Amino acid sequence: MADRRTFNVVILGVGFLFIFTAFTTCGNVEQTVVKSLGNSTFTGSGYHSLGIIYGVFSFSNLLAPMLVTVIGPKITMFLSGLLYSGYIAMFIVPSTWSFYLTSVLIGIGAAMLWTAQGQFLVENSEASTINRNTGMFWALLQCSMLFGNLYIYFDWNGRTEIPDNSRRNIFLSLLVISILGTLSFLVLRKSHHEEEMLSEEEGQSLLSTRTMYKHRANTAMQDTKSEFKTILRLLKTKTILLLSPCMAYSGLELSFLQWSVRDVYWSNCTVRRALEKIVGGGLFGLLCKNSRFRRTSVVFLGMVAHFVAFYLIFLNIPDDAPVVFETTSLKKPYLTPSVSIALLCSFLLGLGDSCFNTQLYSILGHVYAEESTPAFAIFKFIQSVCAAAAFFYSGYIMLMWQLLLMVILGFTGTLCFFVVERMQNFSVDIQEF
């Protein structure tokens, strides 16, 4: 049983590694690719595309749990992978209508994928292994930021104009990688929860596959109101309310890392930040098995790492950098721009990102082990709403105010996380007493 669960977690991580190697690389270069298109009829914008993706993703999270209930997390992740592959394939022969259509579809697919992933990870974990499994998955996932970006860095070598042949070759390669990741989900073995559900269905009668899924669909439709009531009930619980600032902060810093800072210094820093996320994800998953190294210690470390990075970014990058696109910055930074400071910032940003995300996964899996699907749907909803908002405002607000907002929300989120962890420890102490 333990070996099967570990196998599932590793294959889950490998699947996400392949899919997000393709998607993250695509997202990092798509604006450059869009600007390089010689087709005058293409008027799409990478920034608008990402805003659409996260906007659709936000609200699709509310419906994703029902779909996962009907067809199961394994098939849900497979179908989602196909939608990711479709988005990447669009860049081989790009057109404006397909660009925005696939942006909508991938927003739906992302909600399906991450909701199913959260449920599948919890189903294959126990209280004693949730930290380890989260760390393993997160380390494998963050490898996705490394390989594709290394290839782009060495092959494109800082070019801002991308020839059509080069674009087709890279996106064909990314499409193959994404399809391999999608197919890997079919290798996942049934969890104990799925086997129990199938045993109940087989015990009732010898149902055909069509009848079985129809039965599941009818059951899911009957439970839809119950699912929404569960989500609304969890939204009112003290734990979710307290974790909301931390979830919201993870959305803001996700947008900041992916776009605002990357537009200023991308190639080296993206690779360095990926390495730090890989190390951070695996390390914190293992360290948190030791009760003396609690989740609060990891989150506090993440807050400190981010705040130091924010201060250095404030000194090293012009204040108007996020709002200037076509011309050079009009303002001067407080310090002379330095590659070494930029690399240090990327190190700290990657470290902090691993701290917050691994521990949010860990505490949600621990507290809501029996209600993992709606809990992770709420997490992704809050995170993606804030990320979508940040993608839209980041091009209009000076860097100083963006950093100040993240400092306030990051401090508040960390403090609230401490309170939740204290509540859980107190609850355990009462039960033992």
Backbone torsions as a table, in degrees:
resi	resn	phi	psi	omega
1	MET	NA	-48.2	-178.8
2	ALA	-63.9	-40.2	-179.9
3	ASP	-65.2	-39.4	179.4
4	ARG	-65.3	-41.0	179.6
5	ARG	-65.5	-42.4	178.0
6	THR	-63.8	-41.8	176.4
7	PHE	-57.4	-45.4	-179.7
8	ASN	-62.2	-41.9	-179.2
9	VAL	-65.3	-41.3	179.8
10	VAL	-65.7	-46.9	179.4
11	ILE	-63.9	-38.1	176.1
12	LEU	-58.5	-46.6	178.9
13	GLY	-64.2	-39.3	179.2
14	VAL	-65.9	-41.3	177.3
15	GLY	-59.2	-46.2	178.2
16	PHE	-66.6	-35.0	177.5
17	LEU	-57.5	-48.4	-178.6
18	PHE	-67.7	-47.8	-176.9
19	ILE	-62.5	-43.2	-175.7
20	PHE	-85.9	-14.7	166.4
21	THR	-60.8	-43.9	178.8
22	ALA	-70.3	-48.8	-173.3
23	PHE	-71.5	-42.0	-179.2
24	THR	-65.3	-43.1	177.0
25	THR	-62.1	-41.8	177.2
26	CYS	-59.6	-47.1	-179.3
27	GLY	-63.9	-35.5	-178.1
28	ASN	-70.2	-29.3	-174.6
29	VAL	-109.8	-4.1	-170.4
30	GLU	-64.2	-36.4	-179.8
31	GLN	-67.5	-37.7	175.7
32	THR	-64.2	-41.8	179.4
33	VAL	-65.2	-43.2	-179.5
34	VAL	-60.7	-42.7	-179.7
35	LYS	-67.4	-25.0	-176.7
36	SER	-86.6	-10.0	-177.0
37	LEU	-64.5	129.4	179.0
38	GLY	-82.2	-6.5	-178.1
39	ASN	-77.7	113.7	-176.7
40	SER	-71.8	-15.1	-178.9
41	THR	-83.2	-13.0	179.7
42	PHE	-86.2	119.2	-176.8
43	THR	-122.5	18.0	-177.8
44	GLY	-72.6	160.0	178.1
45	SER	-128.8	130.5	178.3
46	GLY	-61.2	-35.0	179.2
47	TYR	-66.1	-43.9	178.5
48	HIS	-65.6	-38.1	178.8
49	SER	-59.6	-46.5	-178.5
50	LEU	-66.8	-36.7	176.0
51	GLY	-62.4	-40.8	177.3
52	ILE	-63.7	-44.8	-178.4
53	ILE	-57.0	-49.7	-176.9
54	TYR	-74.1	-30.0	176.1
55	GLY	-65.8	-48.0	177.6
56	VAL	-65.7	-40.6	178.3
57	PHE	-55.9	-41.1	-177.2
58	SER	-56.5	-50.4	-174.2
59	PHE	-85.2	-24.8	175.8
60	SER	-66.9	-24.2	178.0
61	ASN	-59.8	-26.5	-178.4
62	LEU	-75.6	-24.4	-179.4
63	LEU	-100.7	-18.5	-176.0
64	ALA	-58.1	-40.7	-178.9
65	PRO	-55.8	-35.9	-179.5
66	MET	-65.1	-42.3	-179.8
67	LEU	-65.7	-41.2	178.5
68	VAL	-61.5	-37.2	178.4
69	THR	-64.8	-37.8	-175.8
70	VAL	-72.8	-52.3	-171.7
71	ILE	-106.7	-5.0	177.2
72	GLY	87.7	156.3	-176.1
73	PRO	-66.1	-34.1	-176.9
74	LYS	-63.1	-53.7	-179.4
75	ILE	-68.1	-34.6	177.6
76	THR	-60.2	-45.2	-180.0
77	MET	-66.8	-35.1	177.8
78	PHE	-64.0	-47.7	178.9
79	LEU	-63.5	-38.2	178.1
80	SER	-63.7	-39.8	177.9
81	GLY	-60.8	-35.2	177.0
82	LEU	-64.1	-38.2	178.7
83	LEU	-67.2	-39.5	175.6
84	TYR	-61.4	-42.4	-180.0
85	SER	-64.4	-36.6	178.1
86	GLY	-63.4	-38.5	178.8
87	TYR	-63.8	-42.5	-179.3
88	ILE	-68.6	-40.0	-179.7
89	ALA	-62.4	-28.6	-178.6
90	MET	-58.5	-31.3	-177.0
91	PHE	-74.4	-12.1	177.0
92	ILE	-70.1	-44.2	173.8
93	VAL	-129.4	81.5	-170.8
94	PRO	-75.2	145.8	171.0
95	SER	-147.7	154.4	-174.6
96	THR	-62.9	-45.7	-176.1
97	TRP	-65.0	-40.9	-179.9
98	SER	-71.8	-30.0	178.1
99	PHE	-61.0	-49.2	-178.4
100	TYR	-78.0	-31.6	176.2
101	LEU	-63.7	-46.7	178.8
102	THR	-68.3	-25.5	174.6
103	SER	-64.2	-41.9	176.8
104	VAL	-65.0	-45.4	-177.6
105	LEU	-64.8	-38.9	-179.2
106	ILE	-72.5	-26.2	172.9
107	GLY	-63.9	-41.2	175.9
108	ILE	-67.1	-44.4	-179.7
109	GLY	-62.7	-36.3	179.6
110	ALA	-64.6	-41.0	178.0
111	ALA	-63.0	-43.4	177.3
112	MET	-62.2	-45.4	-175.2
113	LEU	-63.7	-48.7	-174.3
114	TRP	-75.5	-31.8	175.4
115	THR	-66.4	-44.5	178.6
116	ALA	-65.2	-39.2	179.3
117	GLN	-62.3	-43.7	179.5
118	GLY	-61.9	-43.8	179.6
119	GLN	-65.8	-44.2	-177.4
120	PHE	-65.2	-38.8	179.9
121	LEU	-65.4	-41.4	179.6
122	VAL	-68.9	-39.8	179.5
123	GLU	-62.2	-26.9	-178.9
124	ASN	-103.6	22.1	179.4
125	SER	-133.7	159.2	171.1
126	GLU	-121.8	176.2	-179.3
127	ALA	-58.6	-33.2	-176.9
128	SER	-82.4	-13.9	-175.8
129	THR	-118.9	-3.1	-175.4
130	ILE	-62.6	-38.9	178.8
131	ASN	-66.6	-45.6	179.7
132	ARG	-62.2	-46.3	-178.1
133	ASN	-66.1	-39.0	176.8
134	THR	-62.6	-43.5	179.0
135	GLY	-63.5	-43.1	178.2
136	MET	-61.3	-48.0	-179.6
137	PHE	-61.9	-45.5	-176.8
138	TRP	-64.3	-39.0	178.8
139	ALA	-64.4	-43.1	178.0
140	LEU	-65.4	-41.6	179.4
141	LEU	-60.0	-44.2	-174.7
142	GLN	-73.5	-15.1	171.4
143	CYS	-60.6	-21.5	-179.0
144	SER	-63.4	-25.5	179.9
145	MET	-78.8	-13.4	-172.1
146	LEU	-89.5	-55.4	-166.6
147	PHE	-67.7	-50.0	-179.1
148	GLY	-63.2	-40.8	-178.9
149	ASN	-68.6	-33.5	175.9
150	LEU	-63.1	-43.6	179.6
151	TYR	-62.2	-46.8	-179.7
152	ILE	-61.2	-40.9	-177.3
153	TYR	-62.3	-46.2	-176.8
154	PHE	-80.8	-33.0	-177.2
155	ASP	-79.8	-44.5	-177.1
156	TRP	-85.8	-28.1	173.0
157	ASN	52.7	45.4	174.8
158	GLY	80.4	7.7	179.8
159	ARG	-66.6	143.8	177.5
160	THR	-106.7	-11.8	176.1
161	GLU	-113.4	118.3	-174.7
162	ILE	-108.3	118.7	179.1
163	PRO	-64.3	156.7	-178.3
164	ASP	-61.2	-40.8	-179.6
165	ASN	-63.1	-41.9	178.5
166	SER	-64.8	-40.4	178.9
167	ARG	-62.7	-45.9	-178.8
168	ARG	-63.1	-41.2	-178.2
169	ASN	-64.2	-44.9	-177.7
170	ILE	-68.0	-39.7	-178.0
171	PHE	-77.2	-26.3	170.9
172	LEU	-65.7	-42.3	177.4
173	SER	-63.2	-43.9	179.9
174	LEU	-64.8	-36.1	178.8
175	LEU	-63.4	-43.5	178.2
176	VAL	-61.8	-42.5	179.5
177	ILE	-63.1	-43.3	179.7
178	SER	-63.7	-41.0	179.2
179	ILE	-65.5	-38.7	176.6
180	LEU	-60.7	-42.6	177.4
181	GLY	-63.9	-39.2	178.6
182	THR	-63.8	-44.7	-179.9
183	LEU	-65.3	-28.7	-179.0
184	SER	-63.7	-25.0	178.4
185	PHE	-65.0	-24.5	179.2
186	LEU	-71.4	-15.3	179.8
187	VAL	-83.1	-16.3	-177.8
188	LEU	-59.5	139.2	179.2
189	ARG	-90.9	155.6	-179.2
190	LYS	-64.9	136.0	175.6
191	SER	-76.9	167.2	179.5
192	HIS	-59.8	-36.8	179.9
193	HIS	-64.2	-43.7	179.8
194	GLU	-65.7	-38.8	179.2
195	GLU	-64.0	-39.1	177.9
196	GLU	-64.6	-40.8	179.8
197	MET	-64.8	-43.1	178.8
198	LEU	-66.3	-36.3	179.0
199	SER	-64.0	-39.9	178.5
200	GLU	-64.3	-42.2	-179.2
201	GLU	-67.2	-40.7	179.8
202	GLU	-70.7	-30.1	179.9
203	GLY	-71.5	-27.8	180.0
204	GLN	-72.9	-44.2	178.6
205	SER	-169.7	166.9	177.3
206	LEU	-83.0	86.9	-174.4
207	LEU	-85.1	143.2	171.5
208	SER	-73.4	163.4	180.0
209	THR	-58.9	-42.4	-179.5
210	ARG	-63.8	-43.7	-179.7
211	THR	-66.0	-37.3	-178.9
212	MET	-62.6	-46.5	-179.5
213	TYR	-70.4	-32.1	175.8
214	LYS	-65.1	-40.2	177.5
215	HIS	-62.7	-42.9	178.3
216	ARG	-63.6	-41.4	-179.1
217	ALA	-63.4	-43.4	178.3
218	ASN	-62.5	-42.0	178.6
219	THR	-64.0	-41.7	180.0
220	ALA	-65.1	-39.9	178.5
221	MET	-63.7	-38.3	177.9
222	GLN	-67.0	-30.1	-177.2
223	ASP	-92.7	0.4	-177.3
224	THR	-60.3	-47.6	178.2
225	LYS	-60.6	-38.7	178.9
226	SER	-64.3	-39.2	179.2
227	GLU	-63.7	-45.7	179.1
228	PHE	-64.4	-38.1	177.1
229	LYS	-64.1	-37.4	177.8
230	THR	-64.3	-44.7	178.6
231	ILE	-61.5	-45.2	178.6
232	LEU	-64.0	-37.7	178.8
233	ARG	-66.6	-42.8	179.6
234	LEU	-66.7	-34.4	178.1
235	LEU	-62.7	-23.7	-179.7
236	LYS	-93.0	-7.0	-178.2
237	THR	-74.2	152.8	-178.1
238	LYS	-62.6	-37.1	-177.3
239	THR	-64.0	-49.3	-179.8
240	ILE	-65.9	-40.5	178.7
241	LEU	-60.8	-39.9	-179.6
242	LEU	-73.4	-32.8	179.9
243	LEU	-80.5	-14.9	-176.6
244	SER	-56.8	-44.1	177.7
245	PRO	-60.9	-35.8	178.6
246	CYS	-69.3	-41.0	176.3
247	MET	-63.0	-43.0	179.7
248	ALA	-63.5	-40.5	178.6
249	TYR	-62.7	-38.8	179.4
250	SER	-62.9	-30.9	176.5
251	GLY	-71.5	-43.1	178.9
252	LEU	-64.3	-44.9	-177.6
253	GLU	-72.2	-26.4	173.7
254	LEU	-61.9	-47.1	177.9
255	SER	-63.7	-43.5	-178.1
256	PHE	-62.2	-44.0	-179.1
257	LEU	-67.0	-43.0	-172.0
258	GLN	-75.8	-30.6	-173.4
259	TRP	-124.9	-57.6	-171.0
260	SER	-58.3	-49.6	-177.8
261	VAL	-77.6	-38.7	-176.5
262	ARG	-62.3	-31.4	179.4
263	ASP	-67.2	-20.9	-179.3
264	VAL	-91.6	-47.5	174.5
265	TYR	-143.9	107.9	-169.8
266	TRP	-103.0	-64.1	-160.6
267	SER	-56.5	-64.4	-177.3
268	ASN	-61.0	-42.0	-173.6
269	CYS	-69.3	-35.7	179.2
270	THR	-64.0	-43.0	178.4
271	VAL	-64.8	-44.9	-178.9
272	ARG	-64.5	-41.8	180.0
273	ARG	-65.2	-35.0	177.7
274	ALA	-63.8	-43.8	178.3
275	LEU	-59.6	-41.3	-179.4
276	GLU	-68.3	-37.7	177.5
277	LYS	-64.7	-39.2	179.5
278	ILE	-61.8	-50.7	179.7
279	VAL	-63.6	-44.5	-178.3
280	GLY	-62.3	-43.7	-179.2
281	GLY	-60.9	-49.7	-179.5
282	GLY	-68.6	-42.1	-176.6
283	LEU	-63.2	-46.4	-176.9
284	PHE	-71.9	-28.6	174.5
285	GLY	-63.6	-37.6	179.9
286	LEU	-79.1	-42.3	-177.9
287	LEU	-63.1	-34.3	-176.4
288	CYS	-74.7	-5.3	171.2
289	LYS	-69.5	-24.3	176.8
290	ASN	-87.6	118.8	-174.5
291	SER	-62.7	-20.8	179.6
292	ARG	-74.5	-18.7	176.8
293	PHE	-107.5	84.2	-169.9
294	ARG	-80.4	167.8	177.4
295	ARG	-58.2	-36.6	-178.9
296	THR	-61.8	-35.1	178.8
297	SER	-64.7	-40.9	-179.8
298	VAL	-66.8	-45.2	-179.6
299	VAL	-64.1	-40.6	178.2
300	PHE	-62.1	-41.9	176.8
301	LEU	-61.0	-41.1	178.4
302	GLY	-63.0	-41.4	179.1
303	MET	-62.7	-46.4	-179.5
304	VAL	-62.6	-43.7	-180.0
305	ALA	-60.7	-43.3	-179.7
306	HIS	-67.8	-41.7	-177.3
307	PHE	-66.1	-38.3	176.0
308	VAL	-64.5	-42.6	178.8
309	ALA	-62.9	-42.0	180.0
310	PHE	-61.6	-40.5	-179.8
311	TYR	-65.3	-42.9	179.9
312	LEU	-68.0	-37.6	176.6
313	ILE	-63.9	-40.8	177.9
314	PHE	-58.8	-37.9	-179.3
315	LEU	-81.2	-28.3	-168.6
316	ASN	-98.8	-16.6	-175.1
317	ILE	-121.0	137.9	178.4
318	PRO	-58.1	144.9	-175.4
319	ASP	-64.6	-27.7	-177.9
320	ASP	-95.9	11.1	-177.9
321	ALA	-57.7	-41.1	-178.9
322	PRO	-67.2	-22.9	-173.9
323	VAL	-104.1	1.7	-179.8
324	VAL	-110.0	122.9	-176.4
325	PHE	-118.4	-48.6	-172.5
326	GLU	-91.4	-22.9	-177.7
327	THR	-120.1	169.5	178.3
328	THR	-73.1	158.9	-178.6
329	SER	-62.8	141.3	179.8
330	LEU	-89.0	-20.9	-178.8
331	LYS	-101.2	154.5	-180.0
332	LYS	-103.6	140.3	176.3
333	PRO	-72.4	163.1	-180.0
334	TYR	-68.9	-31.9	177.3
335	LEU	-114.4	157.4	173.7
336	THR	-66.7	124.9	-178.3
337	PRO	-50.9	131.4	-173.8
338	SER	-130.8	132.0	177.0
339	VAL	-65.2	-37.2	-178.3
340	SER	-65.7	-38.7	176.8
341	ILE	-68.0	-39.2	178.7
342	ALA	-61.6	-42.2	178.6
343	LEU	-66.4	-39.2	177.3
344	LEU	-63.6	-41.7	177.9
345	CYS	-61.7	-42.6	179.8
346	SER	-63.9	-37.6	175.6
347	PHE	-59.7	-48.3	-177.8
348	LEU	-69.4	-38.1	179.1
349	LEU	-65.6	-42.1	177.8
350	GLY	-65.7	-40.5	177.8
351	LEU	-61.6	-49.1	-178.9
352	GLY	-64.1	-38.6	179.0
353	ASP	-62.1	-42.0	176.8
354	SER	-63.0	-41.4	-179.6
355	CYS	-57.8	-52.9	-174.8
356	PHE	-67.7	-46.9	-173.8
357	ASN	-69.8	-44.3	-179.7
358	THR	-62.4	-38.3	-176.6
359	GLN	-78.1	-29.7	172.8
360	LEU	-66.0	-43.5	175.1
361	TYR	-59.8	-44.0	-176.1
362	SER	-63.7	-47.9	-175.8
363	ILE	-71.9	-34.3	176.4
364	LEU	-67.5	-40.8	177.7
365	GLY	-65.7	-30.5	179.7
366	HIS	-77.8	-46.8	-175.4
367	VAL	-75.7	-39.6	-174.4
368	TYR	-114.4	46.8	-179.8
369	ALA	-59.5	-32.5	-178.5
370	GLU	-92.3	-9.1	179.6
371	GLU	-132.8	44.4	-172.5
372	SER	-65.4	-38.8	-176.0
373	THR	-62.5	-54.2	178.0
374	PRO	-65.4	-31.9	-179.6
375	ALA	-65.3	-46.2	179.3
376	PHE	-71.3	-29.7	175.5
377	ALA	-64.2	-41.6	177.7
378	ILE	-63.9	-44.0	179.5
379	PHE	-57.7	-50.1	-178.0
380	LYS	-68.2	-31.9	178.0
381	PHE	-64.3	-50.9	-179.3
382	ILE	-63.9	-44.5	-178.6
383	GLN	-62.1	-44.8	-175.8
384	SER	-74.3	-33.5	175.6
385	VAL	-61.0	-45.3	-179.7
386	CYS	-68.5	-37.9	177.7
387	ALA	-64.7	-44.1	179.3
388	ALA	-61.0	-44.0	178.5
389	ALA	-61.4	-41.5	-178.8
390	ALA	-66.9	-36.3	178.2
391	PHE	-61.5	-35.3	-178.5
392	PHE	-79.3	-40.2	-176.2
393	TYR	-83.7	-18.6	-173.4
394	SER	-63.2	-26.0	179.2
395	GLY	-84.7	2.4	-175.8
396	TYR	-126.3	-10.7	-176.0
397	ILE	-113.6	137.1	179.2
398	MET	-60.1	152.7	-176.6
399	LEU	-57.3	-41.0	-177.2
400	MET	-57.6	-43.0	-177.7
401	TRP	-73.5	-33.7	175.4
402	GLN	-63.9	-43.5	179.2
403	LEU	-65.3	-40.6	180.0
404	LEU	-63.2	-42.3	178.0
405	LEU	-60.3	-43.1	-179.7
406	MET	-69.2	-34.6	177.4
407	VAL	-64.0	-45.7	-179.4
408	ILE	-63.4	-47.9	-177.9
409	LEU	-70.3	-36.3	178.5
410	GLY	-64.6	-42.0	178.5
411	PHE	-66.2	-44.7	179.5
412	THR	-62.5	-43.9	179.9
413	GLY	-63.3	-41.3	178.7
414	THR	-64.2	-43.9	179.6
415	LEU	-61.1	-44.2	179.0
416	CYS	-65.6	-36.3	176.9
417	PHE	-61.7	-41.3	177.6
418	PHE	-59.0	-42.1	-178.9
419	VAL	-64.2	-43.3	179.5
420	VAL	-62.7	-44.7	179.5
421	GLU	-62.6	-38.4	178.5
422	ARG	-66.0	-40.0	177.4
423	MET	-61.2	-41.6	-179.5
424	GLN	-68.0	-41.7	178.1
425	ASN	-64.6	-38.9	179.0
426	PHE	-65.5	-40.3	178.4
427	SER	-62.1	-41.1	178.3
428	VAL	-65.8	-40.5	179.2
429	ASP	-62.1	-39.8	179.3
430	ILE	-64.7	-43.8	-179.6
431	GLN	-64.0	-40.5	178.5
432	GLU	-66.8	-34.7	179.4
433	PHE	-68.3	NA	NA
